[in-house]
Amino acid sequence: MNNQIVLITGASQGIGYALAQLFLRNGFKVFGTSRSGKIGISHPAFEAIALDLTKMDSIKDFEQQFSNKGIVIDMLINNAGIGPDLGYGFPEESSFDQTFDVNVKGQVFFTEVMIKHLNKGAKLINVSSKMGSIEECHASDSVAYRMSKTALNMYTKILANRYTGLFQIATLHPGWVRTNISGDNTKGRYAPEESAAMIYDFVCSNFKSSIFFNVESNSACDW
C-alpha cells in the first residue's frame, strides 16, 4: 500500500467501480460511495459508505463519518452522475430536477463539506462530459444533462480559482463508455475498465490545475 487515500463517488458500477478496483490494484486505500452503501468489492483496503447526493442529511452524515475517523484524502473523484434525459429532444421537469439535484447541487455541496478533509496538494477531479462543452455543442438533445455538465465545469473553474496553489483541480471527459446511464451508452466505444485506465493515468499525472481534459483524445477540451 502506498498510504494514499482516494475517495470515489458512484463506485457501485460503471466507471466508478472500475476506478475503485484499479486504484486498489495500485496500492491505494479506497473509499467508495453508493446510495445503498453496498458495493461488490471485497478488499482489505476498500470501504463502502452510503451517500445519496440528493439528500443534504446524507451528505452531512457522510462528512461526519470522515470527521470522526480523522481521515485525510489525497484524491477526491466526483464520479457520481445521472442522465435520465440523455437522447431526448426536449426538457421534462421531473428528470430535469433529478439531474440537477445529483449532477450539480449534490456535487457542489458534497465537495464543499469534504474540502476540509483534503490533504495539501490533493487532487480534486470532477467527471464531466464534452457534452457540457459550449464550444463543441452542435446538437439540441439531452438538455438537462448537457446543462448540468456545463454547470459542473464552471464549478471546477471556481474551485481552481479559489484554491490556486493548494490543490490540483480538473474536470474531465471520460470518453463514450458502455454503461447503463442511458440506452445508447450500451454502444459506447469503451468498456468502463478502459475509461478507468485513461482516467487513472490522467489523475496520477502532474496535470495543470483548472484544465478541462478529454482522456479519450489525451488533450484539453474546449470549454
N, C-alpha and C positions, 0 to 999 in steps of 0.2 A: 504493500500500500504506500502511496506517495504522500499521504496525510492531507491531501487537498479534498475539500468538500464541495460537491456540486448539488444544486437543487434544481430539479426539472419538474415543471408543472405539466399536467396532462400526460402522465407517464404510463397509463394503463394499456395503451395501444398505439399503433402507428409510429410516427417519428419519435415521440417521447419515450415509448417503450424500447425502441431500438437504440436510442441515445443512452438510456439508463444502462442497458446491457453493455454497450461499447465503453462507457466510462468505467464501469465495474471491471471489465477485462483489462483496462489500463491502470488499475490500481487506485481509483478514486473511491472515496466514501460518497455514496449517492443517496439523496432523499428524493423520493418521487411522490407526486400527488395524484389523486383521483377523487372523484366525488364520493365514492364509497369508502375510500381509504384502503381498498384492496387492489393489489397489483400482483400478477402472476410471476413474480421474481423471487427466488429463494437464494439469498447470498448473504454471508455474514456482514458485508459492508453496505447492505441496502436496507433502507427503512421506508415503508409506505405510510403516508399521512393523509387523512381526509382533508379535502379542500373543495369548497363549492364557491367559485368566483362570483356567482350571482347573489351570494348572501354575505353581507358585511359581518355578521356574527361569526360565520365560518372563517373569514379572513382574520378576524381578531383572535379567535381561538387558536388558529394555526400559528400566528405570530407569538402568542403567549407560550406555546409549547417550546418554541425556539428560545424565548427569553428564559424559561425555566431551566432549560438544558445548557444555556450559555454557549450555544453553537454559533460559530462564525463561518460565513460562507465565502468560498473563493470564486465560485461561478454560480450565477443565477440565470437559468434559461427559461424564459417565459414562453413556453411552447403551447400551452392550452389555448384552444380556439375552436370556434364553430362556424359553419357556413350553411345554414338551412336554406338560404335563398340562392345558393350557387346555381347558375344556369337559368334562373328565372328572369324574365324581362322587366318586371315592374315590382316595386317595393310592396310588401304586405306588412301590416302593422305589428302583428304578433311576432313574426320572425325577425323583423327589424329590431324590436325591443330586445329579443333574446340575444341577437348578435351583438348589439352594443353593450348589453349587460355583461357579457363574457369578454368579448374582444377588446373593449375599451374601458368601461367603468371598472370591471373586476380587475383587469390587468393593472390599471393605474393605481387603484387603492391597495391592491396587494403589494405592488412594488414599493409604494410609499412607506408602508409599515415594515417592509423587510430590509430596506436600505440600511437601517441601523445595525443589521446583522452581517453586513458585507465587510470583509477584510479590506484593508487599504490595498489598492491595486487590483481589487477584484474585477471580474468581468461580468457585465450585465448584458444579456442578449435577448432581444425581442424577436421571436419568429413571426415575420410578417409575410408579405407576398408581393411580387411585382404587379399583382392585380391592384395594389394600393398606390402604384406609381401614377401620378397625374400625367407626366410626360409620355408614358407608354400606354395610356388608356385610349384604345381605339374601338371599344365595344360599349354596349349600353345595358348589359345584363348584370346580375349579381350586385344590385345596388347597395344593399346593406353591408355585404362582405367587403366590397371594394372600399366603401367609405370608412368602414371600421379599421381596415388596414392602413388607409391614409392617415387616419387619426392616430393610430399606434406609431406610425413613422414620425409624426410630429412630436409625440410624447418622447420618443427616443432622442430627437434633437434637443428638446427641452432639458432632458436629463443630462445629456452630454454637455450642454452649456452650463448647467448648474454644478456639475461635478468634474469640471475640467481639471486634469492633473491628479484626480483622486481615484477614479475608476475608468476602466476601458468599457465603453458602451457602444453597442451597434444594433442595427436591425438587419434582418436578412430574409432573402427569398430562398426557400428550401428546395426549389425545383418542383416539377409536377409529379407528385408522389401518389402511388397506389394506396389510398386509404379509403375509409368509409365515410369521409366528411361529406361526400356527395356521390351520386350515381356515376357521373362522368369520371371521377377520380379513380375508379377501378381500371381505367385505361391509361393511367399515368405512365410516364417514361421510367420512373424509378421506383424500386422497392423501398420501403421505409429504411431498411438497413443501408441501402446505397446513399440515400439522402443523409442519414445519420452520420455516415463516414465523412461526407463532404462538410457537414456542419461541424463535426468534431475537429477536422483539420483546421477549419477557419477559427473556431473558438480557441484552440490551443496555439494559434499563431500570434504574432505581435501586430495585430491589426490596428489601423488608425481609428481612434475613437470618433464617434458620430457618423461612421460610414453606413450606407445602405448597400449591402453586399449580396450579390447573386452567386450562391455557391455552385449553381449549375454551370454558369459561364466563367466562374472564378474571376469575376470582375465586379466593379461598382455598378449599382443600379442607378438609373435616373430617378430623381425624386418626383 
